[in-house]
Each structure stands twice: as C-alpha cells, then as structure tokens.
Amino acid sequence: GFVMNLQPSEAEAGFDIRVPPTADPEDLERRIAEEWAPSSRNMTFEVRILHSFVSVFGFDGNT
C-alpha cells in the first residue's frame, strides 16, 4: 500500500552508458565510484557489458 514520507531501504536504477571504443573502462568505473556513487552516500554499483561488437576494421569494440 501507500505510506507517505517513508524512505525505502533500497532502490535500484539502471543506466545505458555508451562510450567510444577508445574509452578506458577502468577510468569510467573510477569516475562513477568517485562522483556518482561514493561510499559516503552508502551507494554501490556494478558495471555489466551487455553487448560486444566488432568494428568495421575487425577489432573487438570492448578493448
């Protein structure tokens, strides 16, 4: 049911972040940890690569 002014114990959000193949995935994770989900906010995150691709040049897009 509905309860006014009740803060839930947890919440979940998803983000679709697209970066160029030349982007450093470790740098992106570090930035998320420092700016978006610092431990002082009692937040955690996980990074999942859902789709891999091969560029027109034949290189794996995740490297």
N, CA, C and O atoms as a Maestro MAE file, in Angstrom:
{
 s_m_m2io_version
 :::
 2.0.0
}

f_m_ct {
 s_m_title
 :::
 protein
 m_atom[252] {
  # First column is atom index #
  i_m_mmod_type
  r_m_x_coord
  r_m_y_coord
  r_m_z_coord
  i_m_residue_number
  s_m_chain_name
  s_m_pdb_residue_name
  s_m_pdb_atom_name
  i_m_atomic_number
  :::
  1 25 0.804 -1.181 0.000 1 A "GLY " " N  " 7
  2 3 0.000 0.000 0.000 1 A "GLY " " CA " 6
  3 2 0.852 1.251 0.000 1 A "GLY " " C  " 6
  4 15 2.075 1.173 -0.108 1 A "GLY " " O  " 8
  5 25 0.232 2.370 0.117 2 A "PHE " " N  " 7
  6 3 0.886 3.672 0.088 2 A "PHE " " CA " 6
  7 2 1.151 4.171 1.497 2 A "PHE " " C  " 6
  8 15 0.262 4.152 2.348 2 A "PHE " " O  " 8
  9 25 2.378 4.617 1.740 3 A "VAL " " N  " 7
  10 3 2.735 5.225 3.016 3 A "VAL " " CA " 6
  11 2 3.458 6.529 2.705 3 A "VAL " " C  " 6
  12 15 4.460 6.523 1.990 3 A "VAL " " O  " 8
  13 25 2.963 7.649 3.232 4 A "MET " " N  " 7
  14 3 3.566 8.944 2.964 4 A "MET " " CA " 6
  15 2 4.835 9.141 3.798 4 A "MET " " C  " 6
  16 15 4.902 8.704 4.947 4 A "MET " " O  " 8
  17 25 5.834 9.798 3.215 5 A "ASN " " N  " 7
  18 3 7.086 10.155 3.876 5 A "ASN " " CA " 6
  19 2 7.892 8.951 4.361 5 A "ASN " " C  " 6
  20 15 8.594 9.050 5.368 5 A "ASN " " O  " 8
  21 25 7.806 7.857 3.688 6 A "LEU " " N  " 7
  22 3 8.592 6.684 4.049 6 A "LEU " " CA " 6
  23 2 9.734 6.542 3.055 6 A "LEU " " C  " 6
  24 15 9.513 6.491 1.845 6 A "LEU " " O  " 8
  25 25 10.951 6.480 3.572 7 A "GLN " " N  " 7
  26 3 12.116 6.306 2.713 7 A "GLN " " CA " 6
  27 2 12.389 4.810 2.563 7 A "GLN " " C  " 6
  28 15 12.552 4.115 3.566 7 A "GLN " " O  " 8
  29 25 12.442 4.304 1.338 8 A "PRO " " N  " 7
  30 3 12.688 2.870 1.152 8 A "PRO " " CA " 6
  31 2 14.092 2.495 1.607 8 A "PRO " " C  " 6
  32 15 15.000 3.326 1.594 8 A "PRO " " O  " 8
  33 25 14.263 1.251 2.005 9 A "SER " " N  " 7
  34 3 15.569 0.792 2.472 9 A "SER " " CA " 6
  35 2 16.558 0.645 1.331 9 A "SER " " C  " 6
  36 15 17.768 0.714 1.548 9 A "SER " " O  " 8
  37 25 16.063 0.443 0.126 10 A "GLU " " N  " 7
  38 3 16.968 0.353 -1.020 10 A "GLU " " CA " 6
  39 2 16.222 0.734 -2.285 10 A "GLU " " C  " 6
  40 15 14.993 0.696 -2.347 10 A "GLU " " O  " 8
  41 25 16.998 1.100 -3.288 11 A "ALA " " N  " 7
  42 3 16.450 1.451 -4.595 11 A "ALA " " CA " 6
  43 2 17.426 0.962 -5.656 11 A "ALA " " C  " 6
  44 15 18.593 0.699 -5.368 11 A "ALA " " O  " 8
  45 25 16.947 0.847 -6.855 12 A "GLU " " N  " 7
  46 3 17.788 0.364 -7.947 12 A "GLU " " CA " 6
  47 2 17.528 1.222 -9.175 12 A "GLU " " C  " 6
  48 15 16.389 1.592 -9.461 12 A "GLU " " O  " 8
  49 25 18.601 1.535 -9.899 13 A "ALA " " N  " 7
  50 3 18.488 2.316 -11.129 13 A "ALA " " CA " 6
  51 2 19.420 1.713 -12.168 13 A "ALA " " C  " 6
  52 15 20.447 1.126 -11.827 13 A "ALA " " O  " 8
  53 25 19.067 1.858 -13.405 14 A "GLY " " N  " 7
  54 3 19.915 1.371 -14.487 14 A "GLY " " CA " 6
  55 2 20.245 2.505 -15.438 14 A "GLY " " C  " 6
  56 15 19.423 3.389 -15.677 14 A "GLY " " O  " 8
  57 25 21.441 2.473 -15.973 15 A "PHE " " N  " 7
  58 3 21.883 3.493 -16.914 15 A "PHE " " CA " 6
  59 2 22.477 2.816 -18.136 15 A "PHE " " C  " 6
  60 15 23.224 1.845 -18.013 15 A "PHE " " O  " 8
  61 25 22.154 3.315 -19.288 16 A "ASP " " N  " 7
  62 3 22.728 2.839 -20.542 16 A "ASP " " CA " 6
  63 2 23.790 3.856 -20.932 16 A "ASP " " C  " 6
  64 15 23.476 4.916 -21.475 16 A "ASP " " O  " 8
  65 25 25.033 3.535 -20.658 17 A "ILE " " N  " 7
  66 3 26.138 4.452 -20.932 17 A "ILE " " CA " 6
  67 2 26.899 3.926 -22.137 17 A "ILE " " C  " 6
  68 15 27.408 2.805 -22.123 17 A "ILE " " O  " 8
  69 25 26.971 4.731 -23.159 18 A "ARG " " N  " 7
  70 3 27.678 4.326 -24.374 18 A "ARG " " CA " 6
  71 2 28.918 5.194 -24.524 18 A "ARG " " C  " 6
  72 15 28.849 6.421 -24.459 18 A "ARG " " O  " 8
  73 25 30.030 4.545 -24.721 19 A "VAL " " N  " 7
  74 3 31.302 5.246 -24.846 19 A "VAL " " CA " 6
  75 2 32.002 4.774 -26.112 19 A "VAL " " C  " 6
  76 15 31.717 3.683 -26.607 19 A "VAL " " O  " 8
  77 25 32.911 5.579 -26.639 20 A "PRO " " N  " 7
  78 3 33.646 5.149 -27.830 20 A "PRO " " CA " 6
  79 2 34.577 3.990 -27.498 20 A "PRO " " C  " 6
  80 15 34.965 3.815 -26.343 20 A "PRO " " O  " 8
  81 25 34.934 3.206 -28.494 21 A "PRO " " N  " 7
  82 3 35.812 2.052 -28.258 21 A "PRO " " CA " 6
  83 2 37.165 2.428 -27.657 21 A "PRO " " C  " 6
  84 15 37.822 1.591 -27.038 21 A "PRO " " O  " 8
  85 25 37.576 3.660 -27.834 22 A "THR " " N  " 7
  86 3 38.872 4.094 -27.316 22 A "THR " " CA " 6
  87 2 38.812 4.503 -25.846 22 A "THR " " C  " 6
  88 15 39.849 4.768 -25.239 22 A "THR " " O  " 8
  89 25 37.613 4.557 -25.265 23 A "ALA " " N  " 7
  90 3 37.463 4.959 -23.862 23 A "ALA " " CA " 6
  91 2 38.051 3.901 -22.939 23 A "ALA " " C  " 6
  92 15 37.978 2.703 -23.213 23 A "ALA " " O  " 8
  93 25 38.632 4.364 -21.847 24 A "ASP " " N  " 7
  94 3 39.232 3.470 -20.856 24 A "ASP " " CA " 6
  95 2 38.149 3.033 -19.870 24 A "ASP " " C  " 6
  96 15 37.657 3.862 -19.104 24 A "ASP " " O  " 8
  97 25 37.762 1.744 -19.869 25 A "PRO " " N  " 7
  98 3 36.690 1.299 -18.970 25 A "PRO " " CA " 6
  99 2 37.038 1.455 -17.494 25 A "PRO " " C  " 6
  100 15 36.152 1.708 -16.679 25 A "PRO " " O  " 8
  101 25 38.312 1.308 -17.137 26 A "GLU " " N  " 7
  102 3 38.716 1.482 -15.736 26 A "GLU " " CA " 6
  103 2 38.554 2.933 -15.307 26 A "GLU " " C  " 6
  104 15 38.175 3.206 -14.168 26 A "GLU " " O  " 8
  105 25 38.840 3.866 -16.214 27 A "ASP " " N  " 7
  106 3 38.670 5.285 -15.913 27 A "ASP " " CA " 6
  107 2 37.192 5.609 -15.709 27 A "ASP " " C  " 6
  108 15 36.844 6.388 -14.822 27 A "ASP " " O  " 8
  109 25 36.325 5.017 -16.522 28 A "LEU " " N  " 7
  110 3 34.891 5.232 -16.367 28 A "LEU " " CA " 6
  111 2 34.401 4.697 -15.026 28 A "LEU " " C  " 6
  112 15 33.643 5.376 -14.334 28 A "LEU " " O  " 8
  113 25 34.821 3.496 -14.650 29 A "GLU " " N  " 7
  114 3 34.427 2.929 -13.354 29 A "GLU " " CA " 6
  115 2 34.933 3.784 -12.202 29 A "GLU " " C  " 6
  116 15 34.212 3.991 -11.226 29 A "GLU " " O  " 8
  117 25 36.155 4.280 -12.300 30 A "ARG " " N  " 7
  118 3 36.726 5.129 -11.253 30 A "ARG " " CA " 6
  119 2 35.911 6.421 -11.123 30 A "ARG " " C  " 6
  120 15 35.637 6.876 -10.013 30 A "ARG " " O  " 8
  121 25 35.532 7.001 -12.248 31 A "ARG " " N  " 7
  122 3 34.756 8.242 -12.208 31 A "ARG " " CA " 6
  123 2 33.378 8.015 -11.586 31 A "ARG " " C  " 6
  124 15 32.905 8.838 -10.801 31 A "ARG " " O  " 8
  125 25 32.739 6.908 -11.933 32 A "ILE " " N  " 7
  126 3 31.439 6.590 -11.327 32 A "ILE " " CA " 6
  127 2 31.592 6.428 -9.821 32 A "ILE " " C  " 6
  128 15 30.788 6.955 -9.052 32 A "ILE " " O  " 8
  129 25 32.620 5.704 -9.401 33 A "ALA " " N  " 7
  130 3 32.838 5.467 -7.969 33 A "ALA " " CA " 6
  131 2 33.094 6.767 -7.211 33 A "ALA " " C  " 6
  132 15 32.618 6.930 -6.087 33 A "ALA " " O  " 8
  133 25 33.835 7.685 -7.808 34 A "GLU " " N  " 7
  134 3 34.197 8.922 -7.115 34 A "GLU " " CA " 6
  135 2 33.093 9.976 -7.162 34 A "GLU " " C  " 6
  136 15 32.849 10.660 -6.167 34 A "GLU " " O  " 8
  137 25 32.422 10.114 -8.310 35 A "GLU " " N  " 7
  138 3 31.480 11.217 -8.490 35 A "GLU " " CA " 6
  139 2 30.021 10.828 -8.299 35 A "GLU " " C  " 6
  140 15 29.240 11.620 -7.773 35 A "GLU " " O  " 8
  141 25 29.642 9.635 -8.714 36 A "TRP " " N  " 7
  142 3 28.227 9.269 -8.695 36 A "TRP " " CA " 6
  143 2 27.859 8.387 -7.514 36 A "TRP " " C  " 6
  144 15 26.765 8.518 -6.965 36 A "TRP " " O  " 8
  145 25 28.741 7.501 -7.118 37 A "ALA " " N  " 7
  146 3 28.390 6.526 -6.073 37 A "ALA " " CA " 6
  147 2 29.484 6.400 -5.024 37 A "ALA " " C  " 6
  148 15 29.980 5.300 -4.781 37 A "ALA " " O  " 8
  149 25 29.871 7.518 -4.395 38 A "PRO " " N  " 7
  150 3 30.900 7.402 -3.361 38 A "PRO " " CA " 6
  151 2 30.379 6.622 -2.156 38 A "PRO " " C  " 6
  152 15 29.181 6.621 -1.875 38 A "PRO " " O  " 8
  153 25 31.277 5.970 -1.463 39 A "SER " " N  " 7
  154 3 30.869 5.163 -0.305 39 A "SER " " CA " 6
  155 2 30.219 6.021 0.781 39 A "SER " " C  " 6
  156 15 29.431 5.508 1.575 39 A "SER " " O  " 8
  157 25 30.534 7.314 0.828 40 A "SER " " N  " 7
  158 3 29.920 8.192 1.830 40 A "SER " " CA " 6
  159 2 28.408 8.312 1.628 40 A "SER " " C  " 6
  160 15 27.692 8.674 2.561 40 A "SER " " O  " 8
  161 25 27.924 8.021 0.445 41 A "ARG " " N  " 7
  162 3 26.483 8.051 0.171 41 A "ARG " " CA " 6
  163 2 25.837 6.686 0.384 41 A "ARG " " C  " 6
  164 15 24.640 6.515 0.156 41 A "ARG " " O  " 8
  165 25 26.637 5.718 0.821 42 A "ASN " " N  " 7
  166 3 26.147 4.359 1.046 42 A "ASN " " CA " 6
  167 2 25.549 3.781 -0.234 42 A "ASN " " C  " 6
  168 15 24.482 3.167 -0.216 42 A "ASN " " O  " 8
  169 25 26.260 3.989 -1.351 43 A "MET " " N  " 7
  170 3 25.809 3.502 -2.648 43 A "MET " " CA " 6
  171 2 26.814 2.504 -3.197 43 A "MET " " C  " 6
  172 15 28.016 2.610 -2.953 43 A "MET " " O  " 8
  173 25 26.314 1.555 -3.925 44 A "THR " " N  " 7
  174 3 27.175 0.607 -4.626 44 A "THR " " CA " 6
  175 2 26.753 0.575 -6.089 44 A "THR " " C  " 6
  176 15 25.662 1.018 -6.445 44 A "THR " " O  " 8
  177 25 27.633 0.044 -6.926 45 A "PHE " " N  " 7
  178 3 27.303 -0.073 -8.341 45 A "PHE " " CA " 6
  179 2 28.038 -1.263 -8.926 45 A "PHE " " C  " 6
  180 15 29.017 -1.754 -8.364 45 A "PHE " " O  " 8
  181 25 27.549 -1.706 -10.048 46 A "GLU " " N  " 7
  182 3 28.246 -2.742 -10.797 46 A "GLU " " CA " 6
  183 2 28.177 -2.376 -12.269 46 A "GLU " " C  " 6
  184 15 27.200 -1.787 -12.731 46 A "GLU " " O  " 8
  185 25 29.213 -2.727 -12.988 47 A "VAL " " N  " 7
  186 3 29.282 -2.460 -14.419 47 A "VAL " " CA " 6
  187 2 29.121 -3.783 -15.143 47 A "VAL " " C  " 6
  188 15 29.827 -4.753 -14.863 47 A "VAL " " O  " 8
  189 25 28.188 -3.809 -16.073 48 A "ARG " " N  " 7
  190 3 27.987 -5.006 -16.889 48 A "ARG " " CA " 6
  191 2 28.056 -4.607 -18.354 48 A "ARG " " C  " 6
  192 15 27.351 -3.697 -18.790 48 A "ARG " " O  " 8
  193 25 28.892 -5.277 -19.098 49 A "ILE " " N  " 7
  194 3 28.943 -5.063 -20.541 49 A "ILE " " CA " 6
  195 2 27.936 -6.030 -21.149 49 A "ILE " " C  " 6
  196 15 28.118 -7.247 -21.105 49 A "ILE " " O  " 8
  197 25 26.879 -5.475 -21.712 50 A "LEU " " N  " 7
  198 3 25.797 -6.311 -22.211 50 A "LEU " " CA " 6
  199 2 26.000 -6.743 -23.659 50 A "LEU " " C  " 6
  200 15 25.587 -7.835 -24.050 50 A "LEU " " O  " 8
  201 25 26.628 -5.895 -24.442 51 A "HIS " " N  " 7
  202 3 26.792 -6.225 -25.853 51 A "HIS " " CA " 6
  203 2 28.215 -5.924 -26.291 51 A "HIS " " C  " 6
  204 15 28.768 -4.864 -25.998 51 A "HIS " " O  " 8
  205 25 28.772 -6.853 -26.977 52 A "SER " " N  " 7
  206 3 30.086 -6.673 -27.574 52 A "SER " " CA " 6
  207 2 29.864 -6.405 -29.056 52 A "SER " " C  " 6
  208 15 28.847 -6.808 -29.621 52 A "SER " " O  " 8
  209 25 30.799 -5.737 -29.669 53 A "PHE " " N  " 7
  210 3 30.670 -5.528 -31.099 53 A "PHE " " CA " 6
  211 2 32.047 -5.568 -31.737 53 A "PHE " " C  " 6
  212 15 33.067 -5.426 -31.063 53 A "PHE " " O  " 8
  213 25 32.058 -5.760 -33.019 54 A "VAL " " N  " 7
  214 3 33.296 -5.742 -33.790 54 A "VAL " " CA " 6
  215 2 33.198 -4.571 -34.746 54 A "VAL " " C  " 6
  216 15 32.207 -4.421 -35.461 54 A "VAL " " O  " 8
  217 25 34.231 -3.744 -34.757 55 A "SER " " N  " 7
  218 3 34.218 -2.560 -35.604 55 A "SER " " CA " 6
  219 2 34.357 -2.956 -37.072 55 A "SER " " C  " 6
  220 15 34.618 -4.113 -37.400 55 A "SER " " O  " 8
  221 25 34.178 -1.980 -37.931 56 A "VAL " " N  " 7
  222 3 34.317 -2.237 -39.368 56 A "VAL " " CA " 6
  223 2 35.746 -2.619 -39.728 56 A "VAL " " C  " 6
  224 15 35.995 -3.141 -40.815 56 A "VAL " " O  " 8
  225 25 36.686 -2.361 -38.821 57 A "PHE " " N  " 7
  226 3 38.082 -2.715 -39.059 57 A "PHE " " CA " 6
  227 2 38.421 -4.099 -38.519 57 A "PHE " " C  " 6
  228 15 39.557 -4.556 -38.651 57 A "PHE " " O  " 8
  229 25 37.438 -4.773 -37.910 58 A "GLY " " N  " 7
  230 3 37.655 -6.123 -37.413 58 A "GLY " " CA " 6
  231 2 38.160 -6.206 -35.988 58 A "GLY " " C  " 6
  232 15 38.509 -7.293 -35.527 58 A "GLY " " O  " 8
  233 25 38.209 -5.076 -35.268 59 A "PHE " " N  " 7
  234 3 38.690 -5.082 -33.891 59 A "PHE " " CA " 6
  235 2 37.521 -5.230 -32.930 59 A "PHE " " C  " 6
  236 15 36.427 -4.728 -33.188 59 A "PHE " " O  " 8
  237 25 37.756 -5.918 -31.825 60 A "ASP " " N  " 7
  238 3 36.746 -6.036 -30.775 60 A "ASP " " CA " 6
  239 2 36.522 -4.649 -30.189 60 A "ASP " " C  " 6
  240 15 37.479 -3.991 -29.782 60 A "ASP " " O  " 8
  241 25 35.281 -4.198 -30.140 61 A "GLY " " N  " 7
  242 3 34.972 -2.862 -29.653 61 A "GLY " " CA " 6
  243 2 35.123 -2.686 -28.162 61 A "GLY " " C  " 6
  244 15 35.073 -1.555 -27.678 61 A "GLY " " O  " 8
  245 25 35.308 -3.773 -27.402 62 A "ASN " " N  " 7
  246 3 35.435 -3.663 -25.946 62 A "ASN " " CA " 6
  247 2 36.879 -3.600 -25.485 62 A "ASN " " C  " 6
  248 15 37.132 -3.601 -24.280 62 A "ASN " " O  " 8
  249 25 37.813 -3.547 -26.384 63 A "THR " " N  " 7
  250 3 39.218 -3.474 -25.976 63 A "THR " " CA " 6
  251 2 39.799 -2.137 -26.308 63 A "THR " " C  " 6
  252 15 40.974 -1.891 -26.038 63 A "THR " " O  " 8
  :::
 }
 m_bond[251] {
  # First column is bond index #
  i_m_from
  i_m_to
  i_m_order
  :::
  1 1 2 1
  2 2 3 1
  3 3 4 2
  4 3 5 1
  5 5 6 1
  6 6 7 1
  7 7 8 2
  8 7 9 1
  9 9 10 1
  10 10 11 1
  11 11 12 2
  12 11 13 1
  13 13 14 1
  14 14 15 1
  15 15 16 2
  16 15 17 1
  17 17 18 1
  18 18 19 1
  19 19 20 2
  20 19 21 1
  21 21 22 1
  22 22 23 1
  23 23 24 2
  24 23 25 1
  25 25 26 1
  26 26 27 1
  27 27 28 2
  28 27 29 1
  29 29 30 1
  30 30 31 1
  31 31 32 2
  32 31 33 1
  33 33 34 1
  34 34 35 1
  35 35 36 2
  36 35 37 1
  37 37 38 1
  38 38 39 1
  39 39 40 2
  40 39 41 1
  41 41 42 1
  42 42 43 1
  43 43 44 2
  44 43 45 1
  45 45 46 1
  46 46 47 1
  47 47 48 2
  48 47 49 1
  49 49 50 1
  50 50 51 1
  51 51 52 2
  52 51 53 1
  53 53 54 1
  54 54 55 1
  55 55 56 2
  56 55 57 1
  57 57 58 1
  58 58 59 1
  59 59 60 2
  60 59 61 1
  61 61 62 1
  62 62 63 1
  63 63 64 2
  64 63 65 1
  65 65 66 1
  66 66 67 1
  67 67 68 2
  68 67 69 1
  69 69 70 1
  70 70 71 1
  71 71 72 2
  72 71 73 1
  73 73 74 1
  74 74 75 1
  75 75 76 2
  76 75 77 1
  77 77 78 1
  78 78 79 1
  79 79 80 2
  80 79 81 1
  81 81 82 1
  82 82 83 1
  83 83 84 2
  84 83 85 1
  85 85 86 1
  86 86 87 1
  87 87 88 2
  88 87 89 1
  89 89 90 1
  90 90 91 1
  91 91 92 2
  92 91 93 1
  93 93 94 1
  94 94 95 1
  95 95 96 2
  96 95 97 1
  97 97 98 1
  98 98 99 1
  99 99 100 2
  100 99 101 1
  101 101 102 1
  102 102 103 1
  103 103 104 2
  104 103 105 1
  105 105 106 1
  106 106 107 1
  107 107 108 2
  108 107 109 1
  109 109 110 1
  110 110 111 1
  111 111 112 2
  112 111 113 1
  113 113 114 1
  114 114 115 1
  115 115 116 2
  116 115 117 1
  117 117 118 1
  118 118 119 1
  119 119 120 2
  120 119 121 1
  121 121 122 1
  122 122 123 1
  123 123 124 2
  124 123 125 1
  125 125 126 1
  126 126 127 1
  127 127 128 2
  128 127 129 1
  129 129 130 1
  130 130 131 1
  131 131 132 2
  132 131 133 1
  133 133 134 1
  134 134 135 1
  135 135 136 2
  136 135 137 1
  137 137 138 1
  138 138 139 1
  139 139 140 2
  140 139 141 1
  141 141 142 1
  142 142 143 1
  143 143 144 2
  144 143 145 1
  145 145 146 1
  146 146 147 1
  147 147 148 2
  148 147 149 1
  149 149 150 1
  150 150 151 1
  151 151 152 2
  152 151 153 1
  153 153 154 1
  154 154 155 1
  155 155 156 2
  156 155 157 1
  157 157 158 1
  158 158 159 1
  159 159 160 2
  160 159 161 1
  161 161 162 1
  162 162 163 1
  163 163 164 2
  164 163 165 1
  165 165 166 1
  166 166 167 1
  167 167 168 2
  168 167 169 1
  169 169 170 1
  170 170 171 1
  171 171 172 2
  172 171 173 1
  173 173 174 1
  174 174 175 1
  175 175 176 2
  176 175 177 1
  177 177 178 1
  178 178 179 1
  179 179 180 2
  180 179 181 1
  181 181 182 1
  182 182 183 1
  183 183 184 2
  184 183 185 1
  185 185 186 1
  186 186 187 1
  187 187 188 2
  188 187 189 1
  189 189 190 1
  190 190 191 1
  191 191 192 2
  192 191 193 1
  193 193 194 1
  194 194 195 1
  195 195 196 2
  196 195 197 1
  197 197 198 1
  198 198 199 1
  199 199 200 2
  200 199 201 1
  201 201 202 1
  202 202 203 1
  203 203 204 2
  204 203 205 1
  205 205 206 1
  206 206 207 1
  207 207 208 2
  208 207 209 1
  209 209 210 1
  210 210 211 1
  211 211 212 2
  212 211 213 1
  213 213 214 1
  214 214 215 1
  215 215 216 2
  216 215 217 1
  217 217 218 1
  218 218 219 1
  219 219 220 2
  220 219 221 1
  221 221 222 1
  222 222 223 1
  223 223 224 2
  224 223 225 1
  225 225 226 1
  226 226 227 1
  227 227 228 2
  228 227 229 1
  229 229 230 1
  230 230 231 1
  231 231 232 2
  232 231 233 1
  233 233 234 1
  234 234 235 1
  235 235 236 2
  236 235 237 1
  237 237 238 1
  238 238 239 1
  239 239 240 2
  240 239 241 1
  241 241 242 1
  242 242 243 1
  243 243 244 2
  244 243 245 1
  245 245 246 1
  246 246 247 1
  247 247 248 2
  248 247 249 1
  249 249 250 1
  250 250 251 1
  251 251 252 2
  :::
 }
}
